[in-house]
């Protein structure tokens, strides 16, 4: 079996609970067996942005969601405030900082 056959692309991900996918600390207030990758995509992506925009968590997002889905949520997310977060997300997903909801340049 080739490596290509083992790849799963974000648009091919079937809906299933997030249990065991993300660190449980990100979803401390919900039952991860009742939160689903596809059905609750906006909630999941927002929660990761809220608590961690560091490569490990973003790598997992990239595995389950398309760049387009992540970009759209990043631009409308109301819980991204730090310059560090804007910088990381801007570079990683090719988003102009001015496109973020709460970005302010001084």
C-alpha angles and dihedrals in degrees: 000000000000126000089247090062091055096053119105116200120211093247089056096054112121118218114264137143119286091230108133095009103085129032106273090230089075091057100035094139100050136056104255089208088066098046114084130207096229105023093049097033096131092050093047095047092045092050092053090049090049096053108022137010094172121126099260094058092039091051088058091049089051090054094055105029135047120248087245093057092047093046093050093050092046091054094051099036112119096196100067110098111138125097088226091057092047090050095049095045093042092056098038098047100027095244123154108236090233089064092066115099096233103028114130123181116209 
